[in-house]
Amino acid sequence: MIIAIPVDEGKKSICVSFGRAPYFLIHDTDSAKTEMVENPAAEAQGGAGIKAAQLVVDKGANALITVRCGQNAADVFKAAEIKIYKALGSDAAENLKALAEGKLDELTSFHAGFHGKA
């Protein structure tokens, strides 16, 4: 399984803004390899959520762990059959472990999105 997590500049904490996260941690549970991918949508004028979601899809993710997610990005994930999980706390590594242990719930509530850069 390939899991994506939006992370802050320090690359260890989950970023609360999915579309504007500076990086995505991409973890492959089969190979136990993790890579950090810069998020080109972080500085987008608009549509950051959709652009970031497409990056996650292009990386072959099967699952996303995030604090929150906009409806437009969630629609991209639904179309790509990517499950979205609600993060527990802010530590990315702990959330990977929690998902492996079946402790994360699927995220079912999505916000309308933040249109334009805040």
Phi and psi in radians as a Rosetta constraint file:
Dihedral C 1 N 2 CA 2 C 2 CIRCULARHARMONIC -1.889 0.35
Dihedral N 2 CA 2 C 2 N 3 CIRCULARHARMONIC 2.197 0.35
Dihedral C 2 N 3 CA 3 C 3 CIRCULARHARMONIC -2.043 0.35
Dihedral N 3 CA 3 C 3 N 4 CIRCULARHARMONIC 2.333 0.35
Dihedral C 3 N 4 CA 4 C 4 CIRCULARHARMONIC -1.951 0.35
Dihedral N 4 CA 4 C 4 N 5 CIRCULARHARMONIC 2.466 0.35
Dihedral C 4 N 5 CA 5 C 5 CIRCULARHARMONIC -2.423 0.35
Dihedral N 5 CA 5 C 5 N 6 CIRCULARHARMONIC 2.201 0.35
Dihedral C 5 N 6 CA 6 C 6 CIRCULARHARMONIC -1.280 0.35
Dihedral N 6 CA 6 C 6 N 7 CIRCULARHARMONIC 2.246 0.35
Dihedral C 6 N 7 CA 7 C 7 CIRCULARHARMONIC -2.204 0.35
Dihedral N 7 CA 7 C 7 N 8 CIRCULARHARMONIC 2.710 0.35
Dihedral C 7 N 8 CA 8 C 8 CIRCULARHARMONIC -1.307 0.35
Dihedral N 8 CA 8 C 8 N 9 CIRCULARHARMONIC -3.139 0.35
Dihedral C 8 N 9 CA 9 C 9 CIRCULARHARMONIC -0.913 0.35
Dihedral N 9 CA 9 C 9 N 10 CIRCULARHARMONIC -0.659 0.35
Dihedral C 9 N 10 CA 10 C 10 CIRCULARHARMONIC -1.263 0.35
Dihedral N 10 CA 10 C 10 N 11 CIRCULARHARMONIC -0.180 0.35
Dihedral C 10 N 11 CA 11 C 11 CIRCULARHARMONIC 1.137 0.35
Dihedral N 11 CA 11 C 11 N 12 CIRCULARHARMONIC 0.342 0.35
Dihedral C 11 N 12 CA 12 C 12 CIRCULARHARMONIC -2.157 0.35
Dihedral N 12 CA 12 C 12 N 13 CIRCULARHARMONIC -0.475 0.35
Dihedral C 12 N 13 CA 13 C 13 CIRCULARHARMONIC -1.755 0.35
Dihedral N 13 CA 13 C 13 N 14 CIRCULARHARMONIC 2.472 0.35
Dihedral C 13 N 14 CA 14 C 14 CIRCULARHARMONIC -1.240 0.35
Dihedral N 14 CA 14 C 14 N 15 CIRCULARHARMONIC 2.290 0.35
Dihedral C 14 N 15 CA 15 C 15 CIRCULARHARMONIC -1.385 0.35
Dihedral N 15 CA 15 C 15 N 16 CIRCULARHARMONIC 2.340 0.35
Dihedral C 15 N 16 CA 16 C 16 CIRCULARHARMONIC -1.261 0.35
Dihedral N 16 CA 16 C 16 N 17 CIRCULARHARMONIC -0.324 0.35
Dihedral C 16 N 17 CA 17 C 17 CIRCULARHARMONIC -1.827 0.35
Dihedral N 17 CA 17 C 17 N 18 CIRCULARHARMONIC 1.838 0.35
Dihedral C 17 N 18 CA 18 C 18 CIRCULARHARMONIC -0.996 0.35
Dihedral N 18 CA 18 C 18 N 19 CIRCULARHARMONIC -1.019 0.35
Dihedral C 18 N 19 CA 19 C 19 CIRCULARHARMONIC -1.182 0.35
Dihedral N 19 CA 19 C 19 N 20 CIRCULARHARMONIC -0.461 0.35
Dihedral C 19 N 20 CA 20 C 20 CIRCULARHARMONIC -1.789 0.35
Dihedral N 20 CA 20 C 20 N 21 CIRCULARHARMONIC 0.155 0.35
Dihedral C 20 N 21 CA 21 C 21 CIRCULARHARMONIC -1.066 0.35
Dihedral N 21 CA 21 C 21 N 22 CIRCULARHARMONIC 2.366 0.35
Dihedral C 21 N 22 CA 22 C 22 CIRCULARHARMONIC -1.194 0.35
Dihedral N 22 CA 22 C 22 N 23 CIRCULARHARMONIC -0.487 0.35
Dihedral C 22 N 23 CA 23 C 23 CIRCULARHARMONIC -2.457 0.35
Dihedral N 23 CA 23 C 23 N 24 CIRCULARHARMONIC 2.809 0.35
Dihedral C 23 N 24 CA 24 C 24 CIRCULARHARMONIC -2.122 0.35
Dihedral N 24 CA 24 C 24 N 25 CIRCULARHARMONIC 2.266 0.35
Dihedral C 24 N 25 CA 25 C 25 CIRCULARHARMONIC -1.478 0.35
Dihedral N 25 CA 25 C 25 N 26 CIRCULARHARMONIC 2.187 0.35
Dihedral C 25 N 26 CA 26 C 26 CIRCULARHARMONIC -2.031 0.35
Dihedral N 26 CA 26 C 26 N 27 CIRCULARHARMONIC 2.013 0.35
Dihedral C 26 N 27 CA 27 C 27 CIRCULARHARMONIC -2.054 0.35
Dihedral N 27 CA 27 C 27 N 28 CIRCULARHARMONIC 2.254 0.35
Dihedral C 27 N 28 CA 28 C 28 CIRCULARHARMONIC -1.780 0.35
Dihedral N 28 CA 28 C 28 N 29 CIRCULARHARMONIC 1.967 0.35
Dihedral C 28 N 29 CA 29 C 29 CIRCULARHARMONIC -1.224 0.35
Dihedral N 29 CA 29 C 29 N 30 CIRCULARHARMONIC -0.437 0.35
Dihedral C 29 N 30 CA 30 C 30 CIRCULARHARMONIC -1.251 0.35
Dihedral N 30 CA 30 C 30 N 31 CIRCULARHARMONIC -0.772 0.35
Dihedral C 30 N 31 CA 31 C 31 CIRCULARHARMONIC -1.681 0.35
Dihedral N 31 CA 31 C 31 N 32 CIRCULARHARMONIC -0.176 0.35
Dihedral C 31 N 32 CA 32 C 32 CIRCULARHARMONIC 1.095 0.35
Dihedral N 32 CA 32 C 32 N 33 CIRCULARHARMONIC 0.385 0.35
Dihedral C 32 N 33 CA 33 C 33 CIRCULARHARMONIC -1.654 0.35
Dihedral N 33 CA 33 C 33 N 34 CIRCULARHARMONIC 2.491 0.35
Dihedral C 33 N 34 CA 34 C 34 CIRCULARHARMONIC -2.212 0.35
Dihedral N 34 CA 34 C 34 N 35 CIRCULARHARMONIC 2.377 0.35
Dihedral C 34 N 35 CA 35 C 35 CIRCULARHARMONIC -2.260 0.35
Dihedral N 35 CA 35 C 35 N 36 CIRCULARHARMONIC 2.671 0.35
Dihedral C 35 N 36 CA 36 C 36 CIRCULARHARMONIC -1.843 0.35
Dihedral N 36 CA 36 C 36 N 37 CIRCULARHARMONIC 2.253 0.35
Dihedral C 36 N 37 CA 37 C 37 CIRCULARHARMONIC -2.094 0.35
Dihedral N 37 CA 37 C 37 N 38 CIRCULARHARMONIC 2.227 0.35
Dihedral C 37 N 38 CA 38 C 38 CIRCULARHARMONIC -1.187 0.35
Dihedral N 38 CA 38 C 38 N 39 CIRCULARHARMONIC 2.429 0.35
Dihedral C 38 N 39 CA 39 C 39 CIRCULARHARMONIC -1.635 0.35
Dihedral N 39 CA 39 C 39 N 40 CIRCULARHARMONIC 1.836 0.35
Dihedral C 39 N 40 CA 40 C 40 CIRCULARHARMONIC -1.191 0.35
Dihedral N 40 CA 40 C 40 N 41 CIRCULARHARMONIC -0.286 0.35
Dihedral C 40 N 41 CA 41 C 41 CIRCULARHARMONIC -1.403 0.35
Dihedral N 41 CA 41 C 41 N 42 CIRCULARHARMONIC -0.193 0.35
Dihedral C 41 N 42 CA 42 C 42 CIRCULARHARMONIC -1.001 0.35
Dihedral N 42 CA 42 C 42 N 43 CIRCULARHARMONIC -0.578 0.35
Dihedral C 42 N 43 CA 43 C 43 CIRCULARHARMONIC -1.845 0.35
Dihedral N 43 CA 43 C 43 N 44 CIRCULARHARMONIC 0.205 0.35
Dihedral C 43 N 44 CA 44 C 44 CIRCULARHARMONIC -1.139 0.35
Dihedral N 44 CA 44 C 44 N 45 CIRCULARHARMONIC 2.541 0.35
Dihedral C 44 N 45 CA 45 C 45 CIRCULARHARMONIC -1.168 0.35
Dihedral N 45 CA 45 C 45 N 46 CIRCULARHARMONIC -0.652 0.35
Dihedral C 45 N 46 CA 46 C 46 CIRCULARHARMONIC -2.722 0.35
Dihedral N 46 CA 46 C 46 N 47 CIRCULARHARMONIC 2.872 0.35
Dihedral C 46 N 47 CA 47 C 47 CIRCULARHARMONIC 1.235 0.35
Dihedral N 47 CA 47 C 47 N 48 CIRCULARHARMONIC 0.395 0.35
Dihedral C 47 N 48 CA 48 C 48 CIRCULARHARMONIC -1.056 0.35
Dihedral N 48 CA 48 C 48 N 49 CIRCULARHARMONIC -0.693 0.35
Dihedral C 48 N 49 CA 49 C 49 CIRCULARHARMONIC -1.087 0.35
Dihedral N 49 CA 49 C 49 N 50 CIRCULARHARMONIC -0.800 0.35
Dihedral C 49 N 50 CA 50 C 50 CIRCULARHARMONIC -1.149 0.35
Dihedral N 50 CA 50 C 50 N 51 CIRCULARHARMONIC -0.738 0.35
Dihedral C 50 N 51 CA 51 C 51 CIRCULARHARMONIC -1.137 0.35
Dihedral N 51 CA 51 C 51 N 52 CIRCULARHARMONIC -0.726 0.35
Dihedral C 51 N 52 CA 52 C 52 CIRCULARHARMONIC -1.163 0.35
Dihedral N 52 CA 52 C 52 N 53 CIRCULARHARMONIC -0.691 0.35
Dihedral C 52 N 53 CA 53 C 53 CIRCULARHARMONIC -1.080 0.35
Dihedral N 53 CA 53 C 53 N 54 CIRCULARHARMONIC -0.695 0.35
Dihedral C 53 N 54 CA 54 C 54 CIRCULARHARMONIC -1.128 0.35
Dihedral N 54 CA 54 C 54 N 55 CIRCULARHARMONIC -0.642 0.35
Dihedral C 54 N 55 CA 55 C 55 CIRCULARHARMONIC -1.058 0.35
Dihedral N 55 CA 55 C 55 N 56 CIRCULARHARMONIC -0.781 0.35
Dihedral C 55 N 56 CA 56 C 56 CIRCULARHARMONIC -1.089 0.35
Dihedral N 56 CA 56 C 56 N 57 CIRCULARHARMONIC -0.752 0.35
Dihedral C 56 N 57 CA 57 C 57 CIRCULARHARMONIC -1.065 0.35
Dihedral N 57 CA 57 C 57 N 58 CIRCULARHARMONIC -0.808 0.35
Dihedral C 57 N 58 CA 58 C 58 CIRCULARHARMONIC -1.103 0.35
Dihedral N 58 CA 58 C 58 N 59 CIRCULARHARMONIC -0.466 0.35
Dihedral C 58 N 59 CA 59 C 59 CIRCULARHARMONIC -1.413 0.35
Dihedral N 59 CA 59 C 59 N 60 CIRCULARHARMONIC -0.013 0.35
Dihedral C 59 N 60 CA 60 C 60 CIRCULARHARMONIC 1.392 0.35
Dihedral N 60 CA 60 C 60 N 61 CIRCULARHARMONIC 0.375 0.35
Dihedral C 60 N 61 CA 61 C 61 CIRCULARHARMONIC -1.117 0.35
Dihedral N 61 CA 61 C 61 N 62 CIRCULARHARMONIC 2.535 0.35
Dihedral C 61 N 62 CA 62 C 62 CIRCULARHARMONIC -1.820 0.35
Dihedral N 62 CA 62 C 62 N 63 CIRCULARHARMONIC -0.326 0.35
Dihedral C 62 N 63 CA 63 C 63 CIRCULARHARMONIC -2.605 0.35
Dihedral N 63 CA 63 C 63 N 64 CIRCULARHARMONIC 2.649 0.35
Dihedral C 63 N 64 CA 64 C 64 CIRCULARHARMONIC -2.226 0.35
Dihedral N 64 CA 64 C 64 N 65 CIRCULARHARMONIC 2.363 0.35
Dihedral C 64 N 65 CA 65 C 65 CIRCULARHARMONIC -1.970 0.35
Dihedral N 65 CA 65 C 65 N 66 CIRCULARHARMONIC 2.152 0.35
Dihedral C 65 N 66 CA 66 C 66 CIRCULARHARMONIC -2.632 0.35
Dihedral N 66 CA 66 C 66 N 67 CIRCULARHARMONIC 2.809 0.35
Dihedral C 66 N 67 CA 67 C 67 CIRCULARHARMONIC -1.301 0.35
Dihedral N 67 CA 67 C 67 N 68 CIRCULARHARMONIC -0.805 0.35
Dihedral C 67 N 68 CA 68 C 68 CIRCULARHARMONIC -2.694 0.35
Dihedral N 68 CA 68 C 68 N 69 CIRCULARHARMONIC 2.918 0.35
Dihedral C 68 N 69 CA 69 C 69 CIRCULARHARMONIC -2.675 0.35
Dihedral N 69 CA 69 C 69 N 70 CIRCULARHARMONIC 2.448 0.35
Dihedral C 69 N 70 CA 70 C 70 CIRCULARHARMONIC -1.348 0.35
Dihedral N 70 CA 70 C 70 N 71 CIRCULARHARMONIC 2.761 0.35
Dihedral C 70 N 71 CA 71 C 71 CIRCULARHARMONIC -1.066 0.35
Dihedral N 71 CA 71 C 71 N 72 CIRCULARHARMONIC -0.715 0.35
Dihedral C 71 N 72 CA 72 C 72 CIRCULARHARMONIC -1.091 0.35
Dihedral N 72 CA 72 C 72 N 73 CIRCULARHARMONIC -0.770 0.35
Dihedral C 72 N 73 CA 73 C 73 CIRCULARHARMONIC -1.132 0.35
Dihedral N 73 CA 73 C 73 N 74 CIRCULARHARMONIC -0.731 0.35
Dihedral C 73 N 74 CA 74 C 74 CIRCULARHARMONIC -1.039 0.35
Dihedral N 74 CA 74 C 74 N 75 CIRCULARHARMONIC -0.647 0.35
Dihedral C 74 N 75 CA 75 C 75 CIRCULARHARMONIC -1.123 0.35
Dihedral N 75 CA 75 C 75 N 76 CIRCULARHARMONIC -0.662 0.35
Dihedral C 75 N 76 CA 76 C 76 CIRCULARHARMONIC -1.089 0.35
Dihedral N 76 CA 76 C 76 N 77 CIRCULARHARMONIC -0.795 0.35
Dihedral C 76 N 77 CA 77 C 77 CIRCULARHARMONIC -1.135 0.35
Dihedral N 77 CA 77 C 77 N 78 CIRCULARHARMONIC -0.699 0.35
Dihedral C 77 N 78 CA 78 C 78 CIRCULARHARMONIC -1.083 0.35
Dihedral N 78 CA 78 C 78 N 79 CIRCULARHARMONIC -0.779 0.35
Dihedral C 78 N 79 CA 79 C 79 CIRCULARHARMONIC -1.087 0.35
Dihedral N 79 CA 79 C 79 N 80 CIRCULARHARMONIC -0.579 0.35
Dihedral C 79 N 80 CA 80 C 80 CIRCULARHARMONIC -1.574 0.35
Dihedral N 80 CA 80 C 80 N 81 CIRCULARHARMONIC 0.030 0.35
Dihedral C 80 N 81 CA 81 C 81 CIRCULARHARMONIC 1.037 0.35
Dihedral N 81 CA 81 C 81 N 82 CIRCULARHARMONIC 0.708 0.35
Dihedral C 81 N 82 CA 82 C 82 CIRCULARHARMONIC -1.739 0.35
Dihedral N 82 CA 82 C 82 N 83 CIRCULARHARMONIC 2.207 0.35
Dihedral C 82 N 83 CA 83 C 83 CIRCULARHARMONIC -1.384 0.35
Dihedral N 83 CA 83 C 83 N 84 CIRCULARHARMONIC 2.467 0.35
Dihedral C 83 N 84 CA 84 C 84 CIRCULARHARMONIC -1.960 0.35
Dihedral N 84 CA 84 C 84 N 85 CIRCULARHARMONIC 2.173 0.35
Dihedral C 84 N 85 CA 85 C 85 CIRCULARHARMONIC -1.979 0.35
Dihedral N 85 CA 85 C 85 N 86 CIRCULARHARMONIC 2.514 0.35
Dihedral C 85 N 86 CA 86 C 86 CIRCULARHARMONIC -1.425 0.35
Dihedral N 86 CA 86 C 86 N 87 CIRCULARHARMONIC 2.136 0.35
Dihedral C 86 N 87 CA 87 C 87 CIRCULARHARMONIC -1.162 0.35
Dihedral N 87 CA 87 C 87 N 88 CIRCULARHARMONIC 2.557 0.35
Dihedral C 87 N 88 CA 88 C 88 CIRCULARHARMONIC -1.909 0.35
Dihedral N 88 CA 88 C 88 N 89 CIRCULARHARMONIC 1.975 0.35
Dihedral C 88 N 89 CA 89 C 89 CIRCULARHARMONIC 1.265 0.35
Dihedral N 89 CA 89 C 89 N 90 CIRCULARHARMONIC -2.936 0.35
Dihedral C 89 N 90 CA 90 C 90 CIRCULARHARMONIC -1.993 0.35
Dihedral N 90 CA 90 C 90 N 91 CIRCULARHARMONIC -0.076 0.35
Dihedral C 90 N 91 CA 91 C 91 CIRCULARHARMONIC -1.440 0.35
Dihedral N 91 CA 91 C 91 N 92 CIRCULARHARMONIC 2.069 0.35
Dihedral C 91 N 92 CA 92 C 92 CIRCULARHARMONIC -1.075 0.35
Dihedral N 92 CA 92 C 92 N 93 CIRCULARHARMONIC -0.788 0.35
Dihedral C 92 N 93 CA 93 C 93 CIRCULARHARMONIC -1.099 0.35
Dihedral N 93 CA 93 C 93 N 94 CIRCULARHARMONIC -0.699 0.35
Dihedral C 93 N 94 CA 94 C 94 CIRCULARHARMONIC -1.131 0.35
Dihedral N 94 CA 94 C 94 N 95 CIRCULARHARMONIC -0.621 0.35
Dihedral C 94 N 95 CA 95 C 95 CIRCULARHARMONIC -1.241 0.35
Dihedral N 95 CA 95 C 95 N 96 CIRCULARHARMONIC -0.611 0.35
Dihedral C 95 N 96 CA 96 C 96 CIRCULARHARMONIC -1.064 0.35
Dihedral N 96 CA 96 C 96 N 97 CIRCULARHARMONIC -0.763 0.35
Dihedral C 96 N 97 CA 97 C 97 CIRCULARHARMONIC -1.121 0.35
Dihedral N 97 CA 97 C 97 N 98 CIRCULARHARMONIC -0.764 0.35
Dihedral C 97 N 98 CA 98 C 98 CIRCULARHARMONIC -1.090 0.35
Dihedral N 98 CA 98 C 98 N 99 CIRCULARHARMONIC -0.669 0.35
Dihedral C 98 N 99 CA 99 C 99 CIRCULARHARMONIC -1.152 0.35
Dihedral N 99 CA 99 C 99 N 100 CIRCULARHARMONIC -0.755 0.35
Dihedral C 99 N 100 CA 100 C 100 CIRCULARHARMONIC -1.062 0.35
Dihedral N 100 CA 100 C 100 N 101 CIRCULARHARMONIC -0.555 0.35
Dihedral C 100 N 101 CA 101 C 101 CIRCULARHARMONIC -1.559 0.35
Dihedral N 101 CA 101 C 101 N 102 CIRCULARHARMONIC 0.053 0.35
Dihedral C 101 N 102 CA 102 C 102 CIRCULARHARMONIC 1.270 0.35
Dihedral N 102 CA 102 C 102 N 103 CIRCULARHARMONIC 0.437 0.35
Dihedral C 102 N 103 CA 103 C 103 CIRCULARHARMONIC -1.671 0.35
Dihedral N 103 CA 103 C 103 N 104 CIRCULARHARMONIC -0.070 0.35
Dihedral C 103 N 104 CA 104 C 104 CIRCULARHARMONIC -1.730 0.35
Dihedral N 104 CA 104 C 104 N 105 CIRCULARHARMONIC 2.441 0.35
Dihedral C 104 N 105 CA 105 C 105 CIRCULARHARMONIC -1.606 0.35
Dihedral N 105 CA 105 C 105 N 106 CIRCULARHARMONIC 2.646 0.35
Dihedral C 105 N 106 CA 106 C 106 CIRCULARHARMONIC -1.214 0.35
Dihedral N 106 CA 106 C 106 N 107 CIRCULARHARMONIC 2.490 0.35
Dihedral C 106 N 107 CA 107 C 107 CIRCULARHARMONIC -1.421 0.35
Dihedral N 107 CA 107 C 107 N 108 CIRCULARHARMONIC 2.193 0.35
Dihedral C 107 N 108 CA 108 C 108 CIRCULARHARMONIC -2.116 0.35
Dihedral N 108 CA 108 C 108 N 109 CIRCULARHARMONIC -0.142 0.35
Dihedral C 108 N 109 CA 109 C 109 CIRCULARHARMONIC -1.984 0.35
Dihedral N 109 CA 109 C 109 N 110 CIRCULARHARMONIC 2.200 0.35
Dihedral C 109 N 110 CA 110 C 110 CIRCULARHARMONIC -2.176 0.35
Dihedral N 110 CA 110 C 110 N 111 CIRCULARHARMONIC 2.493 0.35
Dihedral C 110 N 111 CA 111 C 111 CIRCULARHARMONIC -1.546 0.35
Dihedral N 111 CA 111 C 111 N 112 CIRCULARHARMONIC 2.915 0.35
Dihedral C 111 N 112 CA 112 C 112 CIRCULARHARMONIC -1.210 0.35
Dihedral N 112 CA 112 C 112 N 113 CIRCULARHARMONIC -0.284 0.35
Dihedral C 112 N 113 CA 113 C 113 CIRCULARHARMONIC 1.828 0.35
Dihedral N 113 CA 113 C 113 N 114 CIRCULARHARMONIC 2.812 0.35
Dihedral C 113 N 114 CA 114 C 114 CIRCULARHARMONIC -1.930 0.35
Dihedral N 114 CA 114 C 114 N 115 CIRCULARHARMONIC 1.863 0.35
Dihedral C 114 N 115 CA 115 C 115 CIRCULARHARMONIC -1.498 0.35
Dihedral N 115 CA 115 C 115 N 116 CIRCULARHARMONIC 2.049 0.35
Dihedral C 115 N 116 CA 116 C 116 CIRCULARHARMONIC 1.563 0.35
Dihedral N 116 CA 116 C 116 N 117 CIRCULARHARMONIC 2.818 0.35
Dihedral C 116 N 117 CA 117 C 117 CIRCULARHARMONIC -1.365 0.35
Dihedral N 117 CA 117 C 117 N 118 CIRCULARHARMONIC 2.271 0.35
